[in-house]
Amino acid sequence: MAQNEDLEEKKLLGSGGYAFAKLTEQEEIKASLGIPQIFLGNAGRLNEDRFTKYYCNKCQKEYPGSPVISYENPNEDLGEDIVLIEKGEYRCRICSNLIALYRRFNKQ
């Protein structure tokens, strides 16, 4: 991300809640899939400092800051020249409810 790129706070939806995070215009386009909603899983891994707050469906509460972000880099060959480079998840800091999953692929 270029330092001079403007960040704008957006609501990103997940299956177990939602989060508010600051995105660049390119990240917003990538995560929107051409529909009005923006999905956290499509945004991939964002740094914790980009989040302002998140909501957990299980707790039914909004919390300041970022959900817990965990990821791994399996570099798993899925066939047809597609490699799973990274898989990760966002979880509630309080109850560990899954907020969203993401996957990043790279064609070889």
Number of C-alpha atoms within 10 A of each C-alpha: 8 6 6 6 11 11 15 13 15 17 17 24 21 22 14 17 24 23 28 21 23 21 22 16 13 11 17 22 15 15 21 16 12 9 8 7 14 22 22 28 21 22 20 20 20 16 11 13 10 16 19 17 16 25 22 25 17 15 14 9 10 15 17 12 17 23 27 16 18 12 14 11 12 11 15 12 15 11 10 8 9 14 17 17 16 18 18 18 20 27 22 24 16 12 10 14 18 20 26 25 21 18 18 17 15 12 12 9
